[in-house]
Amino acid sequence: MREFGYERAHDVAGAVALLGADPGARLLGGGTNLVDLMKAGVERPSLLVDVRELPLDRVESTPDGGLRIGATVSNSDVAAHPGVRRHYPALAQALLAGASGQLRNMATVGGNLLQRTRCGYFADLGKPCNKRTPGSGCPAIAGEHRNHAILGTSEHCVATHPSDMAVALAAFDAVVLYETADGPGELPVEAFYLPVGDTPHIETALPAGAVITGVALPPVPAAAHSRYRKVRERASFAFAIGSVAAALDVRDGTVRDVRLAFGAVASRPWRARTAERALTGGPADAAAFAAAADAELAAARPLPENRYKVTLMRNLVVAVLTQLAEEAAR
């Protein structure tokens, strides 16, 4: 077993200092992803900095009517919070769909944001992987890729991002808050995750040595009427093969506001801006929903075994938006 150090941080400044002193250090929250990767030999930290005692375990209302969710709040507590369930129901649904109760009780918001792909090649040290070893290749392109990405891919990587929570956060313009030795900073979720490009091993824009302190959700009136729908290969808890976070504001049959984000189709949560633009100001009907989905998915570049995802996502968008439109008409 590879030896590593362990330190427990009691404040954010202390955690930042520990990360800054050791480039091989990693933050430990619930450990539901990091510990598995350590067992597989994919992650080999020289130091684990336990952040579970940091004072970041609250969900608070903000003066503008939004919410601030601390980085160490468990996924279970976020999903159960009345403000989340009332104002951002798709976020609660995404978390409840994401894992078993035991895992949700351990997993933290900060850790969820930073979880890594479940691509089998990434987790297998006997196989090349550009995410794990830059420049070694992406065997998934010619190999097993049934559950891999169809949007935003490159010749260097076709892995998908596994988070359900991050898909809902992307739909609602959430902002990731962090602290560095130089002070606080923030990144919109859309900018937090980087395009895969030719550097798939660089997954986020989070500065080196930064500690995520929370997530800020702005007030989004349409978010109160939202849904998260996830498709997986088995009914028990599993990672998505396709998912949609959607919010819809309809007045007199016309779409006033719509928010759409896709999961399990790209290396990051995919904000469906093209579909949103196509729908805003138009009719709230199945034909319009299908046309908007087609416009978004026109950029898809599927591989032979995952072409089904284009149809799956089109049908998923139509189903979720139709449900929301029908509820709005009641």
C-alpha positions as CSV (number, residue, x, y, z in Angstrom):
1,M,0.0,0.0,0.0
2,R,1.3,3.5,-0.9
3,E,1.8,5.6,2.3
4,F,0.2,9.0,2.6
5,G,-0.2,11.6,5.3
6,Y,-3.4,12.8,6.9
7,E,-4.3,16.2,8.4
8,R,-7.6,17.5,9.6
9,A,-8.3,21.1,8.7
10,H,-10.3,23.1,11.2
11,D,-10.7,26.3,9.2
12,V,-10.6,27.2,5.5
13,A,-7.3,29.1,5.8
14,G,-5.7,26.0,7.3
15,A,-7.0,23.8,4.5
16,V,-5.6,26.3,1.9
17,A,-2.3,26.4,3.7
18,L,-2.0,22.6,3.7
19,L,-2.8,22.3,0.0
20,G,-0.3,25.1,-0.8
21,A,2.5,23.4,1.1
22,D,2.1,20.0,-0.7
23,P,1.3,19.8,-4.4
24,G,0.4,16.2,-3.9
25,A,-2.3,16.9,-1.3
26,R,-6.0,16.2,-1.9
27,L,-9.0,17.2,0.0
28,L,-11.1,14.5,1.7
29,G,-14.8,15.1,2.2
30,G,-17.0,12.1,2.2
31,G,-14.4,10.1,0.2
32,T,-17.0,8.3,-1.9
33,N,-15.0,8.9,-5.1
34,L,-11.5,9.7,-4.0
35,V,-11.0,6.7,-1.8
36,D,-12.2,4.3,-4.6
37,L,-9.7,5.9,-7.0
38,M,-6.9,5.5,-4.4
39,K,-7.7,1.8,-4.0
40,A,-7.5,1.5,-7.8
41,G,-4.2,3.3,-7.9
42,V,-5.5,6.1,-10.1
43,E,-5.2,8.8,-7.4
44,R,-2.0,8.7,-5.3
45,P,-2.1,11.6,-2.9
46,S,0.9,12.3,-0.7
47,L,-1.5,13.9,1.9
48,L,-5.2,13.8,2.6
49,V,-6.6,17.0,4.1
50,D,-9.8,16.2,5.9
51,V,-12.3,19.1,5.5
52,R,-15.3,17.6,7.1
53,E,-15.0,19.8,10.2
54,L,-14.9,23.1,8.2
55,P,-17.7,25.5,9.0
56,L,-19.2,25.0,5.6
57,D,-22.1,22.7,6.5
58,R,-25.1,25.0,6.1
59,V,-27.7,25.9,3.5
60,E,-28.6,29.6,3.8
61,S,-30.9,32.0,2.0
62,T,-29.2,34.9,0.3
63,P,-30.5,38.6,0.3
64,D,-31.4,38.4,-3.4
65,G,-33.7,35.4,-2.8
66,G,-31.3,32.6,-3.8
67,L,-29.4,30.0,-1.8
68,R,-25.9,29.5,-0.7
69,I,-25.0,25.8,-0.1
70,G,-21.8,25.1,1.9
71,A,-19.2,22.7,0.4
72,T,-19.4,20.2,3.2
73,V,-23.2,19.9,3.3
74,S,-24.1,16.3,2.5
75,N,-26.0,15.4,-0.6
76,S,-28.8,14.1,1.6
77,D,-29.2,17.3,3.5
78,V,-29.3,19.4,0.3
79,A,-32.0,17.1,-1.2
80,A,-34.1,17.4,2.0
81,H,-33.7,21.1,2.5
82,P,-37.1,22.9,2.2
83,G,-35.7,25.8,0.2
84,V,-34.1,23.5,-2.3
85,R,-37.3,21.4,-2.7
86,R,-39.5,24.5,-3.0
87,H,-37.4,26.7,-5.3
88,Y,-35.1,24.3,-7.1
89,P,-36.9,20.9,-7.1
90,A,-34.8,19.6,-10.0
91,L,-31.7,19.8,-7.8
92,A,-33.3,17.8,-5.1
93,Q,-34.5,15.2,-7.7
94,A,-31.0,15.0,-9.2
95,L,-29.4,14.3,-5.9
96,L,-32.0,11.7,-5.0
97,A,-31.4,10.0,-8.3
98,G,-27.6,10.1,-7.9
99,A,-26.8,7.4,-5.4
100,S,-28.0,5.3,-2.5
101,G,-29.0,6.8,0.8
102,Q,-25.8,5.6,2.4
103,L,-23.7,7.4,-0.2
104,R,-25.7,10.5,-0.1
105,N,-25.2,10.7,3.6
106,M,-21.5,10.7,3.1
107,A,-21.0,12.6,-0.2
108,T,-20.5,16.4,0.0
109,V,-21.3,19.2,-2.4
110,G,-17.7,20.0,-3.0
111,G,-16.7,16.4,-3.6
112,N,-19.7,15.9,-5.9
113,L,-18.5,18.8,-8.1
114,L,-15.0,17.3,-8.3
115,Q,-15.8,13.7,-8.9
116,R,-14.1,12.1,-11.9
117,T,-15.4,10.1,-14.8
118,R,-16.4,6.4,-14.4
119,C,-14.9,5.5,-17.8
120,G,-13.6,1.9,-17.4
121,Y,-10.4,2.8,-19.2
122,F,-9.7,5.6,-16.8
123,A,-10.0,3.3,-13.8
124,D,-7.9,0.5,-15.3
125,L,-4.1,1.1,-14.9
126,G,-3.4,-1.6,-17.5
127,K,-5.0,0.6,-20.2
128,P,-3.9,3.9,-21.7
129,C,-6.0,7.0,-20.9
130,N,-5.4,10.6,-21.7
131,K,-7.2,11.7,-18.5
132,R,-4.9,9.7,-16.4
133,T,-1.7,9.8,-18.4
134,P,-1.7,12.7,-20.9
135,G,-0.6,11.6,-24.4
136,S,-1.2,7.9,-23.9
137,G,-4.3,7.7,-26.0
138,C,-8.1,7.1,-25.7
139,P,-8.9,3.5,-26.3
140,A,-12.6,4.1,-25.8
141,I,-12.9,5.7,-29.2
142,A,-12.2,2.3,-30.9
143,G,-13.2,0.2,-27.9
144,E,-16.1,0.2,-25.5
145,H,-17.9,3.5,-25.7
146,R,-21.6,2.7,-25.5
147,N,-22.1,5.0,-22.5
148,H,-19.7,7.7,-23.6
149,A,-20.0,11.3,-24.8
150,I,-21.7,12.5,-28.0
151,L,-21.2,16.3,-27.4
152,G,-18.1,18.4,-27.0
153,T,-15.8,15.4,-27.6
154,S,-12.3,15.4,-29.2
155,E,-9.9,12.8,-30.5
156,H,-8.3,12.8,-27.1
157,C,-11.3,11.9,-24.9
158,V,-14.9,10.8,-25.1
159,A,-15.5,10.2,-21.4
160,T,-18.6,11.7,-19.6
161,H,-18.9,13.6,-16.4
162,P,-20.8,11.5,-13.9
163,S,-22.5,14.1,-11.6
164,D,-26.3,14.4,-11.5
165,M,-26.1,17.4,-9.1
166,A,-23.9,19.4,-11.4
167,V,-26.4,19.1,-14.3
168,A,-29.1,20.8,-12.2
169,L,-26.7,23.4,-11.0
170,A,-25.7,24.2,-14.6
171,A,-29.3,24.7,-15.6
172,F,-29.8,27.2,-12.8
173,D,-26.7,29.3,-13.4
174,A,-25.1,28.2,-10.1
175,V,-21.7,29.7,-9.1
176,V,-18.9,27.7,-7.5
177,L,-17.3,29.6,-4.6
178,Y,-13.7,29.0,-3.5
179,E,-10.9,30.3,-1.4
180,T,-7.2,30.5,-2.3
181,A,-4.1,32.0,-0.6
182,D,-4.8,35.2,-2.5
183,G,-8.4,35.4,-1.3
184,P,-11.9,34.3,-2.4
185,G,-13.0,33.7,-6.0
186,E,-16.0,32.3,-7.9
187,L,-16.7,30.5,-11.2
188,P,-20.1,29.9,-12.9
189,V,-20.6,26.2,-13.2
190,E,-20.5,26.5,-17.0
191,A,-17.0,28.0,-16.7
192,F,-15.9,25.7,-13.8
193,Y,-15.8,22.6,-16.1
194,L,-13.4,23.0,-19.0
195,P,-14.0,21.7,-22.6
196,V,-12.2,18.4,-23.2
197,G,-10.0,19.7,-26.1
198,D,-6.5,18.4,-26.2
199,T,-6.0,18.5,-22.3
200,P,-8.7,16.1,-20.9
201,H,-6.6,15.7,-17.8
202,I,-7.3,19.3,-16.9
203,E,-11.0,19.0,-15.9
204,T,-11.8,22.3,-14.1
205,A,-10.8,25.9,-14.0
206,L,-10.3,25.8,-10.2
207,P,-7.0,27.4,-9.4
208,A,-4.3,25.3,-7.9
209,G,-4.5,25.0,-4.2
210,A,-8.1,26.3,-4.0
211,V,-10.7,25.0,-1.6
212,I,-14.3,25.0,-2.7
213,T,-16.3,26.7,0.0
214,G,-19.8,26.4,-1.5
215,V,-22.2,26.9,-4.3
216,A,-24.4,30.0,-4.8
217,L,-27.8,29.6,-6.5
218,P,-29.3,32.8,-7.9
219,P,-33.0,33.4,-7.8
220,V,-34.5,31.8,-10.9
221,P,-38.3,32.0,-10.9
222,A,-38.6,29.3,-13.5
223,A,-36.6,26.9,-11.3
224,A,-39.6,26.4,-9.0
225,H,-41.2,24.6,-11.9
226,S,-38.5,22.2,-12.8
227,R,-37.7,18.5,-13.2
228,Y,-34.7,16.2,-13.4
229,R,-35.2,13.0,-15.4
230,K,-32.5,10.3,-15.6
231,V,-32.2,7.3,-17.7
232,R,-30.0,4.4,-16.5
233,E,-29.4,0.8,-17.5
234,R,-31.0,-0.6,-14.4
235,A,-33.6,0.5,-12.0
236,S,-31.3,0.4,-9.0
237,F,-28.8,3.2,-8.4
238,A,-26.5,3.6,-11.4
239,F,-24.8,6.4,-13.3
240,A,-26.9,8.0,-16.1
241,I,-26.7,7.1,-19.8
242,G,-28.6,10.3,-20.4
243,S,-30.3,12.9,-18.2
244,V,-32.1,16.3,-18.4
245,A,-32.6,19.1,-15.9
246,A,-35.4,21.3,-17.2
247,A,-37.3,24.4,-15.9
248,L,-40.2,25.9,-17.8
249,D,-42.2,29.1,-17.4
250,V,-45.2,29.2,-19.7
251,R,-47.8,31.9,-20.0
252,D,-50.8,31.6,-22.4
253,G,-49.1,28.7,-24.2
254,T,-45.9,30.7,-24.8
255,V,-42.5,29.9,-23.4
256,R,-41.4,32.9,-21.3
257,D,-38.3,31.2,-19.8
258,V,-36.7,27.8,-20.2
259,R,-33.6,26.2,-18.7
260,L,-32.1,23.0,-20.0
261,A,-29.0,21.1,-19.2
262,F,-28.0,17.6,-20.2
263,G,-26.0,15.0,-18.3
264,A,-24.0,11.9,-19.3
265,V,-23.5,13.2,-22.9
266,A,-20.3,15.3,-22.5
267,S,-17.2,15.6,-20.4
268,R,-19.1,18.3,-18.4
269,P,-22.7,19.2,-17.7
270,W,-24.0,20.4,-21.1
271,R,-26.1,23.6,-20.9
272,A,-28.4,23.4,-23.9
273,R,-28.3,27.1,-24.9
274,T,-29.2,26.5,-28.6
275,A,-32.4,24.7,-27.5
276,E,-33.2,27.4,-25.0
277,R,-33.0,30.1,-27.6
278,A,-35.1,28.1,-30.0
279,L,-37.9,27.7,-27.4
280,T,-38.0,31.2,-25.8
281,G,-41.0,33.2,-27.1
282,G,-42.4,30.2,-29.0
283,P,-45.2,27.7,-28.4
284,A,-45.0,25.2,-25.6
285,D,-45.9,22.1,-27.5
286,A,-44.3,18.8,-28.4
287,A,-43.3,19.9,-31.9
288,A,-41.4,22.9,-30.7
289,F,-39.7,20.8,-28.0
290,A,-38.6,18.2,-30.5
291,A,-37.3,20.9,-32.9
292,A,-35.4,22.6,-30.1
293,A,-33.8,19.3,-29.1
294,D,-32.9,18.5,-32.7
295,A,-31.2,22.0,-33.0
296,E,-29.1,21.3,-29.8
297,L,-28.2,17.7,-30.9
298,A,-27.2,18.8,-34.4
299,A,-23.7,19.3,-32.8
300,A,-23.6,15.7,-31.6
301,R,-20.7,13.5,-32.9
302,P,-21.6,10.0,-31.7
303,L,-19.5,6.9,-32.1
304,P,-20.9,3.7,-33.6
305,E,-22.1,2.2,-30.3
306,N,-23.6,5.4,-28.7
307,R,-25.6,6.8,-31.6
308,Y,-28.7,5.7,-29.6
309,K,-28.0,8.6,-27.2
310,V,-29.1,11.2,-29.8
311,T,-32.6,9.7,-30.0
312,L,-32.7,9.0,-26.3
313,M,-31.9,12.7,-25.5
314,R,-34.4,14.0,-28.0
315,N,-37.1,11.9,-26.5
316,L,-36.1,12.8,-23.0
317,V,-36.2,16.5,-23.7
318,V,-39.7,16.2,-25.3
319,A,-41.0,14.1,-22.4
320,V,-39.7,16.4,-19.6
321,L,-40.8,19.6,-21.2
322,T,-44.2,18.2,-22.2
323,Q,-44.8,17.2,-18.6
324,L,-43.8,20.6,-17.3
325,A,-46.0,22.3,-19.9
326,E,-49.0,20.2,-19.0
327,E,-48.6,20.9,-15.3
328,A,-48.4,24.7,-16.1
329,A,-51.7,24.5,-18.0
330,R,-53.6,23.0,-15.1
